[in-house]
Amino acid sequence: EGIDTDSGELVSNTEVKNRLREIIETEDKHNPISDEELTNLLCGEGYKIARRTITKYREKLKFPTARLRRRLK
């Protein structure tokens, strides 16, 4: 399986999952990034990926939704 990029390359879904993990692990825990925002970030980096795919990958990586990742001050 792979994901297309804007340049037409096919990248491994493992690469996309690793990038997703990096983004979530370094996000502001008081203002976590939603799946829609994650999709926009990865699309901005050149990956052609749907929000539902981001949701599927996030769940496989065992990260909860943004609402549940939020930390109170």
Buried (B, 14 or more C-beta within 10 A) or exposed (E): EEBEBEEEEEBEBEEBBEBBBEBBEEBEEEEBBBBEBBBBBBBEEEBEBEBEBBBBBBEEEEBEEBEEBEEEE
